[in-house]
């Protein structure tokens, strides 16, 4: 599993595939980081991803481009929401990986959507 996490860490974005109530998959590219063999990402609290993950924490992830084009193997996992203190650390870690353009985009996303929450993805076989 660690080599799969290592493959993910080479990408700039991951595609999260979360599920609506009716089971329909929703794919979204997100910024992320890998720390201690675990995958972390953050998103606005009011986003659809958060609603879907609270209802059903199971997901799939794959490396992708900025536009969400999948460029690697899908992995199954379970997302666990982090508390506020842990979220702050993850947000800083993820943002430290961003280039100038991504930092500008992140700044405006935070201004528009407000508070963010972080998740850890526990990969499953």
Secondary structure, 3 states (H helix, E strand, C coil): CHHHHHHHHCCCEEEEEEECCCCCEEEEEECEEEECCEEEEEEECCCHHHHHHHHCCEEEEEEECCCCCECCCCEEEEEEECCHHHHHHHHHHHHHCCCHHHHHHHHHHHHHHCCEEEEEEEEEC
